[in-house]
């Protein structure tokens, strides 16, 4: 009697070995069906709003800690350098996002250029940034609520994490529109603050931090030349996370065209806002009054140097400032979920994290990193969480810019619907500045950076000893690599 054929198991053993010490497994069709995002929900305007929404909290709070490291002049120079870094980086990312429009974003770019190890190192660095950034932002939300209502602390953090993860679970189309609306309101608040501060600007207030005996110290650089370096992580807070726009690629209408527009449009708007804040805040209230503030825009409006002239505006901006912080918290939650989703779907992280619900939302990729962020937020140390987030960010920037250079050199004929102005010179500029920003964290608080590096090392160990033997061959980023390998083999035989 013949036996009935047995159904193939959903997972097959490793069938293909890459050249860099990883092993792949084939998966069933159901695996990818259960890990689908909703496509075609975001156009270029929504993506610009997403880019601004990622960052807008950094305009309301966080950047001012750079005054305590460098004074006004040093922070101005640091901000100018970081504006150059983010602008050049966004031009490079725009090119790579037009080549590889997947939810993996920078991980996908590095995967193409540097193989699985490069992809994993980049993706987990981005994840470290995006999990820590909301934890920092929610502490600033607590500071704003304390100004308004006198409440703060872990209960506030828990309510915000729970509420906004819940909103994300509702569906991406509605969430992207809501994030855009919140970002617009937050920008309106900054414009109102700018107009309100203009009458109180006094250039002498900018330089009211007493010079130290540091090398090169002056009224312009009260902490000396090295202060510029130390201020870089806080200057980054004006722009941090705008590079997350490519994470929405699989949910964009036309990712090849729209993601570059979102990146470049976002960084232009943020640069203009950063210039206004850096000039008018310290110029109205004095740099010394803002250097340790958890709520710098409100403290600027309520400064003794201004008096009672901006009381009504102070209340308005405080309310809108809360909206701005919520905007970034909301948007970066989206970012960490998509990065977790992409890494999990490809097998770099536990595969269960990439499951999507009926609304095509990666629910565990929202919840699990959210729990980690909430636990870290209970430290209440927003400035230290910024440093850890910046550590992950700068590692990813270095690797992504290396990816751009490698792809330009190794694959010059690759189809590039968008090409970076200046080519390798542009990405090399961003690379050099990212290295400087990475090392700056060690000046501010070496122990915090070492803790961040330890967390990064744990993730690397997970990949080295476990997940690199269980990658998913059908993941989009891995299929891009398989096609590249097949084309190279054909070219070698031709």
Buried (B, 14 or more C-beta within 10 A) or exposed (E): EEEEEEEEEEEEEBEBEBEEEBBBBBBBEEBBEEBEBBBEBBBBEBBBBBBBBBBBBBBBBBBBBBBBBBBBBBBBBBBBBBBBBBBBBBBBBBBBBBBBBBBBBBBBBBBBBBBBBBBBBBBBBBBBBBBBBBBBBBBBBBBBBBBBEEEBEBEBBBBBBEEBBEBBBEBBBEBBBBBBBBBBBBBEBBEBBBEBBEEBBEEEBBBBBEBEEBEBBBBBBBBBBBBBBBBBBBBBBBBBBBBBBBBBBBBBBEBBBBBBBBBBBBBBBBBEBBBBBBBBBBBBBBBBBBBEBBBBBBBBBBBEBBEEEBEEBBBBBBEBBBBBBBBBBBBBBBBBBBBBBBBBBBBBBBBEBBBBEEBBBBBBBBBBBBEEBBEBBBEBBBBBBBBBBBBBBBBBBBBBBBBBBBBBEEBEEEEBBBEBEEBBEBBBBBBBBBBBBBEBBBBBBEEBBEBBBEBBEEBBEBBEEEBBBBBBBBBBBBBBBBEEEEEEEEEEEE
